[in-house]
Amino acid sequence: MKERVSWWHDDLLAWVCPGGLLVTALIVRFPVTLHVLRAQAPELTLPAWLAAAYVLGLALSPLGRLIYSVAQGIVWPRLRQAWAPAIKFLGERLARTEGLVVPDAMQMSTSLFHDVDRRLREYLEAVDPSSRAVLNRMKVLCSMACNAAAACLVFVAIDAIAGNATTWTPAQFGAGMLAILLALIVAVYRERRRQRTQLSIWRRLQISDRAPSGQ
């Protein structure tokens, strides 16, 4: 029961919230559809909003993953030093178990780090099941931030495609760019928090493993 509630909560954060942001913005900008729905079937207004929010949230996922890659590409180079011990540890482990050679953190590309990051998360979840909820929550919050940034970009694109770009005032244009910039900053911030949280859990496990021998 607890896992089912957690699943719905994660979906609400990662998909429905960004999708709901986009649906609400589109309704405010193009209210005709809402007026028609209220006139024909007002009882379906809320269910239609929820369904549209969920569907659009899922549709935003590919663009959200692209924004996530950008956020990771910004954060990872600035945390190379912090990641170096964890990557060395994981590289030695993968060399023993799978025969894989993991390059040094200083030479590692962002795309390769993405795979190493995933493998370290899987290792932490296997060794310390209690950390699974924290790691998953950090991942969900990061997805929500990236999908929200994607929602801002999609709204501006739809409004431009609809031919409204010529009617934008300087204030509207500035507000749109500010919203997109803030959403991207939040996505980068959430990715930084996610990486730091993952590293903190790894360090705690290393300290716990060394504690018995040091006593």
N, C-alpha and C positions, 0 to 999 in steps of 0.2 A: 504493500500500500504506500509506504514511504517513497519507494523508487518511482511509483506511478505519479505521485504528487510532484516529485522532483522533476520528472520528465515534462509535465505540463508547465511547471514554473520555468524551466529552461526554455521551452518553446515560446512562452509568453515574452521572455526577455529578448531572446535572440531573433525571433521572427515577427511576432505580433506587434511589439513596440515599434520597430522601424517601419513595418508595413502600415501600422496605424498612423504613424507620423506622415507617411506619404499619402495615404487615403484622405486624412483630414486636410492636408494642404491642397490636394486636388479638389476636394469638395468646396473649400473656401474659394478657390480660384475659378472652378467651373461648377457652380451650384445647380445647374439645370437638372442634372440627374437626380440629385437629392430632392428637389422639388417634385419631380415626377414620381419618385418612389413614395414620398409622403402623401401625395394625392391619391395614388393607386393602392398602396398597401403600407400604411404607416407602421403596422405591427412588425414589418420585416426590416425596418430601418436599422435597428441594432444588430440583428443576426447578419444582415447584408454587410454592415460595416466590419464585423468580426471576421466574416468569411473573406472579404476583400483584403483586410489587413493581413490575414494569415497567408493568403495566396501571393500577395505582393511581397510580403516578407520573404517567402521562399524564392520568388523570382529575383529579388535583390541579392540573393546569396552569391551568384557568380561574380557580380561586380564588387560585393563585399569582400570576397576572397582576394580579388585583385587589390583592393585598398589595403587589406591585411598584409599582402606581400610588400606593398609600398611602406606600410608602417614598420614591418619587421626589418625591411632594408634600411630604414632610418635608425631604428633602435639598436639593432645587432652590432654595427660597427662601433658604437659608443659603449658597448658592454663587453667588448672582446676580452679585456683584461679580467673582468669578473667571471666570464665564462671559461677562461683558460683551464683552471683546475678541473672543472666538471667535464670539459671536453677531453682532457687528457685521461681522466678516470674512465670515461665511457669508451674512448679509443682503445685503451688497454683491455677492457672487458670484451669489446667486439673483436679485437684481434685474437683473443683466446677462444671465444665461443664460435665465431663465424668466419674468422680469417680475414676480416675487413680491415683496411687501412684507413684510418681517419686522419686527415691532415691537421697540422697545428692550427690553433685558433687564429693566429695572425695571418695565415694564408687561406683560411676557409672562406668560401664564397657564401653569399646569402642563401642561395638555393640549396647548397649542401648543409648549411646550418639549419635550414628548415627541417631536414630529415633527422639531423642529430638532435634537435630540440624535441621532435616527436619521440624519438627512441628514448631519450632521457626521461620524458614524461611517462612513457610506458614502464620504464624500469622503476621509477618512483612509485607508481601505482601498484606494481607487483610486490615491491619490497615493503612498502608502507601503505596498506589499504586505507588507513585513516586519512591519508593526504588526498585521496581520490576526489572527495567532495570539494576540497579547496581548489585543486587543480582544474576540475571541471567548471567550477563557478568562475574562475579567472578566464577560462577559455570562452565561456558563454558571454561574459561581460565584454570581452574583446570582440566577439562576433556581433554583439548588439551595437557597439560603437562603430564598427566598420560598416555594418548594414545601415545604420543611421546616416553615416556620411554618404553612402551610396544612394539613400533615399533623397538627400538634398540635391545631389547631382542629377538624379533622374527627374525630379520635379522641375529643375531649371531647364533640362533638355526638353521635357514635354511642353512646357510653357513656350519655349522658343519654337518648337516644331508647330505648335498651334498658331503661330504668327503673332504672338504677343510681344516679341522682343522689341519691336519698333515702338511699343507703347510704354516700355519701362522708363521710369523716371530715374535720375541719378540716385535718389534715395532708395528706390526699390532695387536697383542694380547693386548698390553698396550693401544693402541688407542681405541680399542673396549671396554675394561673395563672402560677407562676414559669417553667415550661417554655414557655408561650405567650409570656410577656413577653421571655424570653431569645431565643426564636426571632425575634420581631419586631425586637429590637435588632440581632441579627445581620443580618437582611435590610436594615435601614437602613444598617448599617455597610458591607455589601457594595456597596450602591448608591452610597454615598459614595466608596468606593474606586474603583468603576467610573468614576464621573464624573471624579474627580481623575486617574485614569490616562489617560482620553481627553483631558483638557485638557493633561496633560503631553506627550503625543504631539503634539498640535497646536502647543504652544509650541516643541517641538524642531524641528518642520518649519519654523516661521516663522523660527527662528534659522538653520537650515540654508539657507533661501532667501535670507536677508539677508547671509550670510557672504561670498559671492563679491564683492558690490558694496562691502563694507566693507573689503576687502583692498587 
